[in-house]
């Protein structure tokens, strides 16, 4: 286990708030003993200042973490910026505004009515479900193809799903969102995201993954430092503002952090605009957060009524414990240590 000293160079003002150091030491020990597995970093921002910064299993401050589907939430951010800049009219635009759907398989009026909003909320009505390995639209069927957008737009609609009403996790739909942004903004998605999101946040070191068509993949895999993932989280905590500049419209943050659909597998969870919602129970008190999540147990939590942004990175890809252990660490150690 490598433990960071919080020294100059983090890019953050260091917090002098008190927290339960013994509880965090116990968590670090359990990670070192491999009771919590494959964890690579924990970062806690409180009141906009760096409170805790820990690295494990060979990771360092400058490591770029592959947080998989955490990258989907960045697509939501860039979509909000592009709408505000006028390159896309609104999230109520439909697929037919961007594609000639008659050129794709399984054309139907219902497919023409699929909105950007329904793709943002995983409720587009396609016959697609990443949680069902037999689903035609499962993401594993997409990756071997040469054109991921075509894969998505060729899919049939599901007669049992009403657009905007039924939640199913649909990675290929987020690829379509990335393609819509890429074809709508000047010079494409990669430069636009750098100019309008990453540079204003001071994020310089990051790596996209790409689709077979050489477009940045909004399916996930955006690699970044833990401290920079924390910047992204704090941007939302700030209502879209950073250093007095409004990077994402406050109205878009409010829309993003709206409970549009309940999660079918989680009694207290909801879904926003490519952000998830959860409520933690700590010592009998409820703490609500919206968050980004990705395979491996990667998280960016933005708390509603607490001045907290918490980042966890991990490499427990496809392991049964990946998300469960992140929840345990939050409820048993991190939140009790930092909430007063």
ZADO-1210 file (C-alpha; in nm, 4 decimals, padded with zeros to 6 digits):
<atoms>
<atom x="00.0000" y="00.0000" z="00.0000" code="UNK" pos="1"/>
<atom x="00.1264" y="00.3445" z="-00.0933" code="UNK" pos="2"/>
<atom x="-00.0075" y="00.6277" z="00.1137" code="UNK" pos="3"/>
<atom x="-00.0006" y="00.9827" z="-00.0156" code="UNK" pos="4"/>
<atom x="00.1151" y="01.2785" z="00.1796" code="UNK" pos="5"/>
<atom x="-00.1039" y="01.5726" z="00.0916" code="UNK" pos="6"/>
<atom x="00.1617" y="01.8089" z="-00.0333" code="UNK" pos="7"/>
<atom x="00.1821" y="02.0995" z="-00.2740" code="UNK" pos="8"/>
<atom x="00.1059" y="01.9921" z="-00.6287" code="UNK" pos="9"/>
<atom x="-00.2373" y="01.8409" z="-00.5788" code="UNK" pos="10"/>
<atom x="-00.4033" y="02.1415" z="-00.7404" code="UNK" pos="11"/>
<atom x="-00.6389" y="02.1615" z="-00.4448" code="UNK" pos="12"/>
<atom x="-00.6439" y="02.3789" z="-00.1356" code="UNK" pos="13"/>
<atom x="-00.5837" y="02.1444" z="00.1579" code="UNK" pos="14"/>
<atom x="-00.8619" y="02.1194" z="00.4141" code="UNK" pos="15"/>
<atom x="-00.7822" y="02.1562" z="00.7827" code="UNK" pos="16"/>
<atom x="-01.1192" y="02.0124" z="00.8899" code="UNK" pos="17"/>
<atom x="-01.1045" y="01.7389" z="01.1489" code="UNK" pos="18"/>
<atom x="-01.2027" y="01.3831" z="01.0603" code="UNK" pos="19"/>
<atom x="-01.1752" y="01.0423" z="01.2225" code="UNK" pos="20"/>
<atom x="-00.8201" y="00.9475" z="01.1269" code="UNK" pos="21"/>
<atom x="-00.8370" y="00.6210" z="01.3185" code="UNK" pos="22"/>
<atom x="-01.1344" y="00.5030" z="01.1159" code="UNK" pos="23"/>
<atom x="-00.9541" y="00.5872" z="00.7924" code="UNK" pos="24"/>
<atom x="-00.6428" y="00.4093" z="00.9220" code="UNK" pos="25"/>
<atom x="-00.8576" y="00.1015" z="00.9836" code="UNK" pos="26"/>
<atom x="-00.9918" y="00.1225" z="00.6286" code="UNK" pos="27"/>
<atom x="-00.6406" y="00.1548" z="00.4885" code="UNK" pos="28"/>
<atom x="-00.5345" y="-00.1508" z="00.6860" code="UNK" pos="29"/>
<atom x="-00.8235" y="-00.3566" z="00.5504" code="UNK" pos="30"/>
<atom x="-00.7321" y="-00.2544" z="00.1968" code="UNK" pos="31"/>
<atom x="-00.3678" y="-00.3457" z="00.2641" code="UNK" pos="32"/>
<atom x="-00.4789" y="-00.6831" z="00.3983" code="UNK" pos="33"/>
<atom x="-00.6865" y="-00.7358" z="00.0820" code="UNK" pos="34"/>
<atom x="-01.0135" y="-00.7536" z="00.2735" code="UNK" pos="35"/>
<atom x="-01.1270" y="-00.4804" z="00.0371" code="UNK" pos="36"/>
<atom x="-00.9755" y="-00.5837" z="-00.2934" code="UNK" pos="37"/>
<atom x="-00.8300" y="-00.4016" z="-00.5932" code="UNK" pos="38"/>
<atom x="-00.8870" y="-00.0513" z="-00.4530" code="UNK" pos="39"/>
<atom x="-00.6475" y="00.2017" z="-00.6078" code="UNK" pos="40"/>
<atom x="-00.7491" y="00.5374" z="-00.4577" code="UNK" pos="41"/>
<atom x="-00.9818" y="00.7245" z="-00.2263" code="UNK" pos="42"/>
<atom x="-01.0221" y="01.1020" z="-00.2439" code="UNK" pos="43"/>
<atom x="-01.2521" y="01.3106" z="-00.0245" code="UNK" pos="44"/>
<atom x="-01.3279" y="01.6747" z="-00.1015" code="UNK" pos="45"/>
<atom x="-01.5053" y="01.8695" z="00.1732" code="UNK" pos="46"/>
<atom x="-01.6251" y="02.2265" z="00.1264" code="UNK" pos="47"/>
<atom x="-01.4273" y="02.2363" z="-00.1968" code="UNK" pos="48"/>
<atom x="-01.0989" y="02.1437" z="-00.0263" code="UNK" pos="49"/>
<atom x="-00.8925" y="01.8271" z="-00.0293" code="UNK" pos="50"/>
<atom x="-00.9503" y="01.6411" z="00.2980" code="UNK" pos="51"/>
<atom x="-00.8306" y="01.2848" z="00.2245" code="UNK" pos="52"/>
<atom x="-00.6096" y="01.1500" z="-00.0538" code="UNK" pos="53"/>
<atom x="-00.4992" y="00.7872" z="-00.0395" code="UNK" pos="54"/>
<atom x="-00.3464" y="00.5519" z="-00.2979" code="UNK" pos="55"/>
<atom x="-00.3143" y="00.1747" z="-00.2906" code="UNK" pos="56"/>
<atom x="-00.1897" y="-00.1264" z="-00.4850" code="UNK" pos="57"/>
<atom x="00.0831" y="00.0613" z="-00.6711" code="UNK" pos="58"/>
<atom x="-00.1256" y="00.3599" z="-00.7764" code="UNK" pos="59"/>
<atom x="00.0094" y="00.7125" z="-00.7378" code="UNK" pos="60"/>
<atom x="-00.1259" y="01.0641" z="-00.7619" code="UNK" pos="61"/>
<atom x="-00.0437" y="01.0801" z="-01.1333" code="UNK" pos="62"/>
<atom x="-00.1942" y="00.7420" z="-01.2238" code="UNK" pos="63"/>
<atom x="-00.4673" y="00.7490" z="-01.4865" code="UNK" pos="64"/>
<atom x="-00.7549" y="00.5286" z="-01.3718" code="UNK" pos="65"/>
<atom x="-00.9780" y="00.3400" z="-01.6132" code="UNK" pos="66"/>
<atom x="-01.3135" y="00.3935" z="-01.4439" code="UNK" pos="67"/>
<atom x="-01.5138" y="00.2386" z="-01.7279" code="UNK" pos="68"/>
<atom x="-01.8731" y="00.3679" z="-01.7307" code="UNK" pos="69"/>
<atom x="-01.7916" y="00.6688" z="-01.5136" code="UNK" pos="70"/>
<atom x="-01.7086" y="00.8157" z="-01.8554" code="UNK" pos="71"/>
<atom x="-02.0765" y="00.8057" z="-01.9512" code="UNK" pos="72"/>
<atom x="-02.1454" y="01.0892" z="-01.7070" code="UNK" pos="73"/>
<atom x="-01.8941" y="01.3060" z="-01.8938" code="UNK" pos="74"/>
<atom x="-02.1068" y="01.2586" z="-02.2069" code="UNK" pos="75"/>
<atom x="-02.3994" y="01.4025" z="-02.0124" code="UNK" pos="76"/>
<atom x="-02.1913" y="01.7047" z="-01.9131" code="UNK" pos="77"/>
<atom x="-02.0743" y="01.7749" z="-02.2678" code="UNK" pos="78"/>
<atom x="-02.4289" y="01.7337" z="-02.4001" code="UNK" pos="79"/>
<atom x="-02.5489" y="01.9994" z="-02.1555" code="UNK" pos="80"/>
<atom x="-02.2729" y="02.2360" z="-02.2639" code="UNK" pos="81"/>
<atom x="-02.3457" y="02.1766" z="-02.6340" code="UNK" pos="82"/>
<atom x="-02.7174" y="02.2481" z="-02.5833" code="UNK" pos="83"/>
<atom x="-02.6354" y="02.5665" z="-02.3936" code="UNK" pos="84"/>
<atom x="-02.3965" y="02.6721" z="-02.6722" code="UNK" pos="85"/>
<atom x="-02.6741" y="02.6224" z="-02.9274" code="UNK" pos="86"/>
<atom x="-02.5140" y="02.3410" z="-03.1268" code="UNK" pos="87"/>
<atom x="-02.7955" y="02.1055" z="-03.0232" code="UNK" pos="88"/>
<atom x="-03.1435" y="02.2532" z="-02.9733" code="UNK" pos="89"/>
<atom x="-03.2527" y="02.0553" z="-02.6685" code="UNK" pos="90"/>
<atom x="-03.2623" y="01.7118" z="-02.5128" code="UNK" pos="91"/>
<atom x="-03.6131" y="01.6759" z="-02.6546" code="UNK" pos="92"/>
<atom x="-03.4787" y="01.6431" z="-03.0078" code="UNK" pos="93"/>
<atom x="-03.5305" y="01.3016" z="-03.1618" code="UNK" pos="94"/>
<atom x="-03.3065" y="01.0621" z="-03.3509" code="UNK" pos="95"/>
<atom x="-03.4644" y="01.1596" z="-03.6817" code="UNK" pos="96"/>
<atom x="-03.3177" y="01.5093" z="-03.6356" code="UNK" pos="97"/>
<atom x="-02.9688" y="01.3613" z="-03.6656" code="UNK" pos="98"/>
<atom x="-03.0023" y="01.0412" z="-03.8709" code="UNK" pos="99"/>
<atom x="-03.1932" y="00.9153" z="-04.1723" code="UNK" pos="100"/>
<atom x="-03.3326" y="00.6177" z="-03.9866" code="UNK" pos="101"/>
<atom x="-03.4738" y="00.4639" z="-04.3038" code="UNK" pos="102"/>
<atom x="-03.1143" y="00.3641" z="-04.3854" code="UNK" pos="103"/>
<atom x="-03.0927" y="00.1449" z="-04.0746" code="UNK" pos="104"/>
<atom x="-03.2531" y="-00.1906" z="-04.0018" code="UNK" pos="105"/>
<atom x="-03.5835" y="-00.2212" z="-03.8179" code="UNK" pos="106"/>
<atom x="-03.7070" y="00.1253" z="-03.9076" code="UNK" pos="107"/>
<atom x="-04.0221" y="00.2311" z="-03.7258" code="UNK" pos="108"/>
<atom x="-04.2072" y="00.5491" z="-03.6255" code="UNK" pos="109"/>
<atom x="-04.1352" y="00.4596" z="-03.2634" code="UNK" pos="110"/>
<atom x="-03.7607" y="00.4648" z="-03.3294" code="UNK" pos="111"/>
<atom x="-03.7929" y="00.8068" z="-03.4926" code="UNK" pos="112"/>
<atom x="-03.9473" y="00.9307" z="-03.1673" code="UNK" pos="113"/>
<atom x="-03.6528" y="00.8308" z="-02.9474" code="UNK" pos="114"/>
<atom x="-03.5294" y="01.1470" z="-02.7753" code="UNK" pos="115"/>
<atom x="-03.1894" y="01.2533" z="-02.6490" code="UNK" pos="116"/>
<atom x="-03.3510" y="01.2692" z="-02.3052" code="UNK" pos="117"/>
<atom x="-03.4581" y="00.9055" z="-02.3240" code="UNK" pos="118"/>
<atom x="-03.1007" y="00.8062" z="-02.4113" code="UNK" pos="119"/>
<atom x="-02.9709" y="01.0149" z="-02.1191" code="UNK" pos="120"/>
<atom x="-03.2125" y="00.8404" z="-01.8826" code="UNK" pos="121"/>
<atom x="-03.1587" y="00.4863" z="-02.0208" code="UNK" pos="122"/>
<atom x="-03.5238" y="00.4677" z="-02.1251" code="UNK" pos="123"/>
<atom x="-03.5104" y="00.4797" z="-02.5048" code="UNK" pos="124"/>
<atom x="-03.7245" y="00.1729" z="-02.5659" code="UNK" pos="125"/>
<atom x="-03.4739" y="-00.0174" z="-02.7783" code="UNK" pos="126"/>
<atom x="-03.4611" y="-00.3954" z="-02.7494" code="UNK" pos="127"/>
<atom x="-03.1436" y="-00.3617" z="-02.5474" code="UNK" pos="128"/>
<atom x="-03.0398" y="-00.4475" z="-02.1934" code="UNK" pos="129"/>
<atom x="-02.6769" y="-00.4757" z="-02.0866" code="UNK" pos="130"/>
<atom x="-02.7878" y="-00.6707" z="-01.7796" code="UNK" pos="131"/>
<atom x="-02.9342" y="-00.9457" z="-02.0000" code="UNK" pos="132"/>
<atom x="-02.6707" y="-01.1411" z="-02.1895" code="UNK" pos="133"/>
<atom x="-02.9382" y="-01.2669" z="-02.4311" code="UNK" pos="134"/>
<atom x="-03.0533" y="-00.9165" z="-02.5235" code="UNK" pos="135"/>
<atom x="-02.9843" y="-00.8198" z="-02.8876" code="UNK" pos="136"/>
<atom x="-02.8603" y="-00.4790" z="-02.7747" code="UNK" pos="137"/>
<atom x="-02.6269" y="-00.6050" z="-02.5022" code="UNK" pos="138"/>
<atom x="-02.3021" y="-00.4090" z="-02.5203" code="UNK" pos="139"/>
<atom x="-02.0953" y="-00.7258" z="-02.5636" code="UNK" pos="140"/>
<atom x="-02.2610" y="-00.7688" z="-02.9033" code="UNK" pos="141"/>
<atom x="-02.1560" y="-00.4154" z="-02.9998" code="UNK" pos="142"/>
<atom x="-01.7829" y="-00.4275" z="-02.9323" code="UNK" pos="143"/>
<atom x="-01.6867" y="-00.6731" z="-03.2100" code="UNK" pos="144"/>
<atom x="-01.8656" y="-00.4664" z="-03.4763" code="UNK" pos="145"/>
<atom x="-01.6945" y="-00.2053" z="-03.6941" code="UNK" pos="146"/>
<atom x="-01.9597" y="00.0630" z="-03.6430" code="UNK" pos="147"/>
<atom x="-02.1067" y="00.0970" z="-03.2944" code="UNK" pos="148"/>
<atom x="-02.3576" y="00.3653" z="-03.3920" code="UNK" pos="149"/>
<atom x="-02.4909" y="00.1481" z="-03.6729" code="UNK" pos="150"/>
<atom x="-02.5158" y="-00.1420" z="-03.4291" code="UNK" pos="151"/>
<atom x="-02.7336" y="00.0698" z="-03.2003" code="UNK" pos="152"/>
<atom x="-02.9530" y="00.2251" z="-03.4681" code="UNK" pos="153"/>
<atom x="-03.0073" y="-00.1107" z="-03.6411" code="UNK" pos="154"/>
<atom x="-03.1617" y="-00.2565" z="-03.3268" code="UNK" pos="155"/>
<atom x="-03.5368" y="-00.3123" z="-03.3158" code="UNK" pos="156"/>
<atom x="-03.7549" y="-00.1313" z="-03.0673" code="UNK" pos="157"/>
<atom x="-03.9123" y="-00.3271" z="-02.7834" code="UNK" pos="158"/>
<atom x="-04.2919" y="-00.3287" z="-02.8162" code="UNK" pos="159"/>
<atom x="-04.3252" y="-00.3718" z="-02.4396" code="UNK" pos="160"/>
<atom x="-04.1265" y="-00.0573" z="-02.3573" code="UNK" pos="161"/>
<atom x="-04.2610" y="00.2952" z="-02.3753" code="UNK" pos="162"/>
<atom x="-04.0009" y="00.5546" z="-02.4692" code="UNK" pos="163"/>
<atom x="-03.9043" y="00.7501" z="-02.1592" code="UNK" pos="164"/>
<atom x="-04.0819" y="00.5118" z="-01.9217" code="UNK" pos="165"/>
<atom x="-03.8856" y="00.1862" z="-01.8923" code="UNK" pos="166"/>
<atom x="-03.5295" y="00.1822" z="-01.7567" code="UNK" pos="167"/>
<atom x="-03.2736" y="-00.0568" z="-01.9086" code="UNK" pos="168"/>
<atom x="-02.8985" y="-00.0052" z="-01.9067" code="UNK" pos="169"/>
<atom x="-02.8022" y="00.0563" z="-02.2705" code="UNK" pos="170"/>
<atom x="-02.4375" y="00.1404" z="-02.3357" code="UNK" pos="171"/>
<atom x="-02.4786" y="00.1550" z="-02.7137" code="UNK" pos="172"/>
<atom x="-02.7335" y="00.4331" z="-02.6666" code="UNK" pos="173"/>
<atom x="-02.4687" y="00.6452" z="-02.4940" code="UNK" pos="174"/>
<atom x="-02.2390" y="00.5843" z="-02.7915" code="UNK" pos="175"/>
<atom x="-02.5131" y="00.7354" z="-03.0078" code="UNK" pos="176"/>
<atom x="-02.5203" y="01.0398" z="-02.7784" code="UNK" pos="177"/>
<atom x="-02.1458" y="01.0793" z="-02.8263" code="UNK" pos="178"/>
<atom x="-02.1898" y="01.0570" z="-03.2029" code="UNK" pos="179"/>
<atom x="-02.4631" y="01.3217" z="-03.1963" code="UNK" pos="180"/>
<atom x="-02.2321" y="01.5551" z="-03.0046" code="UNK" pos="181"/>
<atom x="-01.9388" y="01.4727" z="-03.2333" code="UNK" pos="182"/>
<atom x="-02.1307" y="01.5632" z="-03.5498" code="UNK" pos="183"/>
<atom x="-02.2938" y="01.8727" z="-03.3989" code="UNK" pos="184"/>
<atom x="-02.0106" y="02.0678" z="-03.2347" code="UNK" pos="185"/>
<atom x="-01.7220" y="02.2478" z="-03.4079" code="UNK" pos="186"/>
<atom x="-01.4175" y="02.0247" z="-03.4728" code="UNK" pos="187"/>
<atom x="-01.5808" y="01.7252" z="-03.3074" code="UNK" pos="188"/>
<atom x="-01.6323" y="01.5860" z="-02.9568" code="UNK" pos="189"/>
<atom x="-01.2677" y="01.5463" z="-02.8551" code="UNK" pos="190"/>
<atom x="-01.1614" y="01.9068" z="-02.9125" code="UNK" pos="191"/>
<atom x="-01.4907" y="02.0453" z="-02.7886" code="UNK" pos="192"/>
<atom x="-01.4715" y="01.8541" z="-02.4592" code="UNK" pos="193"/>
<atom x="-01.1133" y="01.9669" z="-02.4112" code="UNK" pos="194"/>
<atom x="-01.1919" y="02.3329" z="-02.4825" code="UNK" pos="195"/>
<atom x="-01.5236" y="02.3585" z="-02.2985" code="UNK" pos="196"/>
<atom x="-01.4856" y="02.1144" z="-02.0084" code="UNK" pos="197"/>
<atom x="-01.1368" y="01.9841" z="-01.9373" code="UNK" pos="198"/>
<atom x="-00.9292" y="02.2996" z="-01.9854" code="UNK" pos="199"/>
<atom x="-01.1645" y="02.5191" z="-01.7764" code="UNK" pos="200"/>
<atom x="-01.1353" y="02.2602" z="-01.4966" code="UNK" pos="201"/>
<atom x="-00.7560" y="02.2537" z="-01.5254" code="UNK" pos="202"/>
<atom x="-00.7589" y="01.8893" z="-01.6370" code="UNK" pos="203"/>
<atom x="-00.4618" y="01.8342" z="-01.8669" code="UNK" pos="204"/>
<atom x="-00.3701" y="01.4694" z="-01.8260" code="UNK" pos="205"/>
<atom x="-00.6351" y="01.2261" z="-01.9492" code="UNK" pos="206"/>
<atom x="-00.6881" y="00.9615" z="-02.2166" code="UNK" pos="207"/>
<atom x="-00.9959" y="00.8780" z="-02.4181" code="UNK" pos="208"/>
<atom x="-01.0689" y="00.5387" z="-02.5602" code="UNK" pos="209"/>
<atom x="-01.2106" y="00.5408" z="-02.9130" code="UNK" pos="210"/>
<atom x="-01.4788" y="00.3708" z="-03.1177" code="UNK" pos="211"/>
<atom x="-01.3781" y="00.1854" z="-03.4364" code="UNK" pos="212"/>
<atom x="-01.4745" y="00.5088" z="-03.6185" code="UNK" pos="213"/>
<atom x="-01.2102" y="00.6994" z="-03.4179" code="UNK" pos="214"/>
<atom x="-01.4635" y="00.8980" z="-03.2158" code="UNK" pos="215"/>
<atom x="-01.4033" y="00.9295" z="-02.8393" code="UNK" pos="216"/>
<atom x="-01.5966" y="00.6481" z="-02.6752" code="UNK" pos="217"/>
<atom x="-01.8724" y="00.7732" z="-02.4513" code="UNK" pos="218"/>
<atom x="-01.9410" y="00.4095" z="-02.3599" code="UNK" pos="219"/>
<atom x="-01.6706" y="00.4513" z="-02.0953" code="UNK" pos="220"/>
<atom x="-01.3008" y="00.4057" z="-02.0375" code="UNK" pos="221"/>
<atom x="-01.2024" y="00.7715" z="-02.0012" code="UNK" pos="222"/>
<atom x="-00.8778" y="00.7597" z="-01.8008" code="UNK" pos="223"/>
<atom x="-00.7999" y="01.0376" z="-01.5569" code="UNK" pos="224"/>
<atom x="-00.6265" y="01.1119" z="-01.2261" code="UNK" pos="225"/>
<atom x="-00.8341" y="01.0647" z="-00.9124" code="UNK" pos="226"/>
<atom x="-00.7897" y="01.4307" z="-00.8215" code="UNK" pos="227"/>
<atom x="-00.9272" y="01.5288" z="-01.1621" code="UNK" pos="228"/>
<atom x="-01.2271" y="01.2994" z="-01.1297" code="UNK" pos="229"/>
<atom x="-01.2818" y="01.4898" z="-00.8060" code="UNK" pos="230"/>
<atom x="-01.2757" y="01.8171" z="-01.0017" code="UNK" pos="231"/>
<atom x="-01.5543" y="01.6846" z="-01.2215" code="UNK" pos="232"/>
<atom x="-01.7560" y="01.5896" z="-00.9147" code="UNK" pos="233"/>
<atom x="-01.6943" y="01.9253" z="-00.7482" code="UNK" pos="234"/>
<atom x="-01.8070" y="02.1012" z="-01.0661" code="UNK" pos="235"/>
<atom x="-02.1494" y="01.9427" z="-01.0175" code="UNK" pos="236"/>
<atom x="-02.1405" y="02.0153" z="-00.6449" code="UNK" pos="237"/>
<atom x="-02.0834" y="02.3804" z="-00.7415" code="UNK" pos="238"/>
<atom x="-02.3925" y="02.3783" z="-00.9618" code="UNK" pos="239"/>
<atom x="-02.1811" y="02.3722" z="-01.2789" code="UNK" pos="240"/>
<atom x="-01.9491" y="02.6589" z="-01.1802" code="UNK" pos="241"/>
<atom x="-01.5697" y="02.6568" z="-01.1459" code="UNK" pos="242"/>
<atom x="-01.3517" y="02.9539" z="-01.0530" code="UNK" pos="243"/>
<atom x="-01.6437" y="03.1951" z="-01.1094" code="UNK" pos="244"/>
<atom x="-01.7073" y="03.0572" z="-01.4601" code="UNK" pos="245"/>
<atom x="-02.0323" y="02.8732" z="-01.5367" code="UNK" pos="246"/>
<atom x="-01.9056" y="02.5706" z="-01.7294" code="UNK" pos="247"/>
<atom x="-02.2265" y="02.3661" z="-01.7216" code="UNK" pos="248"/>
<atom x="-02.5587" y="02.5534" z="-01.6944" code="UNK" pos="249"/>
<atom x="-02.7088" y="02.5324" z="-01.3470" code="UNK" pos="250"/>
<atom x="-03.0353" y="02.4287" z="-01.5087" code="UNK" pos="251"/>
<atom x="-02.8621" y="02.1286" z="-01.6683" code="UNK" pos="252"/>
<atom x="-02.7164" y="02.0215" z="-01.3332" code="UNK" pos="253"/>
<atom x="-03.0648" y="02.0460" z="-01.1832" code="UNK" pos="254"/>
<atom x="-03.2101" y="01.8347" z="-01.4657" code="UNK" pos="255"/>
<atom x="-02.9260" y="01.5852" z="-01.4323" code="UNK" pos="256"/>
<atom x="-02.9863" y="01.5486" z="-01.0582" code="UNK" pos="257"/>
<atom x="-03.3552" y="01.4679" z="-01.1000" code="UNK" pos="258"/>
<atom x="-03.4987" y="01.1271" z="-01.0106" code="UNK" pos="259"/>
<atom x="-03.6537" y="01.0365" z="-01.3443" code="UNK" pos="260"/>
<atom x="-03.6824" y="00.6603" z="-01.3086" code="UNK" pos="261"/>
<atom x="-03.6512" y="00.4155" z="-01.0188" code="UNK" pos="262"/>
<atom x="-03.3830" y="00.1518" z="-01.0588" code="UNK" pos="263"/>
<atom x="-03.5497" y="-00.1900" z="-01.0916" code="UNK" pos="264"/>
<atom x="-03.2870" y="-00.3669" z="-00.8790" code="UNK" pos="265"/>
<atom x="-03.2477" y="-00.1029" z="-00.6061" code="UNK" pos="266"/>
<atom x="-03.5270" y="-00.0157" z="-00.3677" code="UNK" pos="267"/>
<atom x="-03.3905" y="00.3312" z="-00.2903" code="UNK" pos="268"/>
<atom x="-03.2056" y="00.4195" z="-00.6116" code="UNK" pos="269"/>
<atom x="-03.3025" y="00.6370" z="-00.9089" code="UNK" pos="270"/>
<atom x="-03.1533" y="00.7501" z="-01.2394" code="UNK" pos="271"/>
<atom x="-03.0888" y="01.1008" z="-01.3728" code="UNK" pos="272"/>
<atom x="-02.9079" y="01.2155" z="-01.6880" code="UNK" pos="273"/>
<atom x="-02.6392" y="00.9421" z="-01.6991" code="UNK" pos="274"/>
<atom x="-02.5965" y="00.9853" z="-01.3229" code="UNK" pos="275"/>
<atom x="-02.7226" y="00.7455" z="-01.0581" code="UNK" pos="276"/>
<atom x="-02.8870" y="00.8265" z="-00.7263" code="UNK" pos="277"/>
<atom x="-02.8421" y="00.6552" z="-00.3896" code="UNK" pos="278"/>
<atom x="-02.9243" y="00.7189" z="-00.0246" code="UNK" pos="279"/>
<atom x="-02.6809" y="00.5934" z="00.2392" code="UNK" pos="280"/>
<atom x="-02.7904" y="00.5047" z="00.5914" code="UNK" pos="281"/>
<atom x="-02.5200" y="00.5912" z="00.8455" code="UNK" pos="282"/>
<atom x="-02.5976" y="00.5608" z="01.2146" code="UNK" pos="283"/>
<atom x="-02.9686" y="00.5947" z="01.1458" code="UNK" pos="284"/>
<atom x="-02.9356" y="00.9084" z="00.9327" code="UNK" pos="285"/>
<atom x="-02.9945" y="00.9358" z="00.5574" code="UNK" pos="286"/>
<atom x="-02.7425" y="01.0888" z="00.3180" code="UNK" pos="287"/>
<atom x="-02.8427" y="01.1266" z="-00.0458" code="UNK" pos="288"/>
<atom x="-02.5980" y="01.1459" z="-00.3350" code="UNK" pos="289"/>
<atom x="-02.5946" y="01.1434" z="-00.7120" code="UNK" pos="290"/>
<atom x="-02.2999" y="00.9559" z="-00.8509" code="UNK" pos="291"/>
<atom x="-02.1065" y="00.8231" z="-01.1491" code="UNK" pos="292"/>
<atom x="-02.0249" y="00.4538" z="-01.1456" code="UNK" pos="293"/>
<atom x="-01.8235" y="00.2111" z="-01.3526" code="UNK" pos="294"/>
<atom x="-01.7147" y="-00.1514" z="-01.3758" code="UNK" pos="295"/>
<atom x="-01.4478" y="-00.2340" z="-01.1206" code="UNK" pos="296"/>
<atom x="-01.6158" y="-00.0465" z="-00.8368" code="UNK" pos="297"/>
<atom x="-01.5330" y="00.3055" z="-00.9543" code="UNK" pos="298"/>
<atom x="-01.7371" y="00.5929" z="-00.8114" code="UNK" pos="299"/>
<atom x="-01.7723" y="00.9704" z="-00.7977" code="UNK" pos="300"/>
<atom x="-02.0262" y="01.0638" z="-00.5277" code="UNK" pos="301"/>
<atom x="-02.1725" y="01.4151" z="-00.5083" code="UNK" pos="302"/>
<atom x="-02.3759" y="01.4600" z="-00.1906" code="UNK" pos="303"/>
<atom x="-02.6964" y="01.6607" z="-00.1836" code="UNK" pos="304"/>
<atom x="-02.6998" y="01.7984" z="00.1717" code="UNK" pos="305"/>
<atom x="-02.3394" y="01.7443" z="00.2744" code="UNK" pos="306"/>
<atom x="-02.0396" y="01.9462" z="00.1459" code="UNK" pos="307"/>
<atom x="-01.8783" y="01.6284" z="00.0123" code="UNK" pos="308"/>
<atom x="-01.7441" y="01.4840" z="-00.3116" code="UNK" pos="309"/>
<atom x="-01.5923" y="01.1373" z="-00.2776" code="UNK" pos="310"/>
<atom x="-01.3972" y="00.9435" z="-00.5397" code="UNK" pos="311"/>
<atom x="-01.3183" y="00.5727" z="-00.5222" code="UNK" pos="312"/>
<atom x="-01.1173" y="00.4032" z="-00.7959" code="UNK" pos="313"/>
<atom x="-01.0679" y="00.0279" z="-00.8200" code="UNK" pos="314"/>
<atom x="-00.9814" y="-00.2456" z="-01.0681" code="UNK" pos="315"/>
<atom x="-01.2192" y="-00.5208" z="-00.9548" code="UNK" pos="316"/>
<atom x="-01.3482" y="-00.5510" z="-01.3109" code="UNK" pos="317"/>
<atom x="-01.6371" y="-00.7977" z="-01.3440" code="UNK" pos="318"/>
<atom x="-01.5846" y="-00.9213" z="-00.9868" code="UNK" pos="319"/>
<atom x="-01.8954" y="-00.9963" z="-00.7833" code="UNK" pos="320"/>
<atom x="-01.7837" y="-00.7688" z="-00.4995" code="UNK" pos="321"/>
<atom x="-01.6881" y="-00.4641" z="-00.7064" code="UNK" pos="322"/>
<atom x="-01.9816" y="-00.2346" z="-00.6205" code="UNK" pos="323"/>
<atom x="-02.0782" y="-00.3951" z="-00.2898" code="UNK" pos="324"/>
<atom x="-01.7403" y="-00.3230" z="-00.1326" code="UNK" pos="325"/>
<atom x="-01.7539" y="00.0408" z="-00.2400" code="UNK" pos="326"/>
<atom x="-02.0868" y="00.0706" z="-00.0575" code="UNK" pos="327"/>
<atom x="-01.9412" y="-00.1003" z="00.2494" code="UNK" pos="328"/>
<atom x="-01.6394" y="00.1318" z="00.2542" code="UNK" pos="329"/>
<atom x="-01.8651" y="00.4343" z="00.2275" code="UNK" pos="330"/>
<atom x="-02.1099" y="00.3272" z="00.4991" code="UNK" pos="331"/>
<atom x="-01.8689" y="00.1715" z="00.7464" code="UNK" pos="332"/>
<atom x="-01.5635" y="00.3937" z="00.7161" code="UNK" pos="333"/>
<atom x="-01.5573" y="00.6951" z="00.4857" code="UNK" pos="334"/>
<atom x="-01.8880" y="00.8645" z="00.5683" code="UNK" pos="335"/>
<atom x="-01.8671" y="00.7999" z="00.9461" code="UNK" pos="336"/>
<atom x="-01.5150" y="00.9446" z="00.9390" code="UNK" pos="337"/>
<atom x="-01.5970" y="01.2692" z="00.7591" code="UNK" pos="338"/>
<atom x="-01.9561" y="01.3526" z="00.8567" code="UNK" pos="339"/>
<atom x="-01.9849" y="01.5425" z="01.1822" code="UNK" pos="340"/>
</atoms>
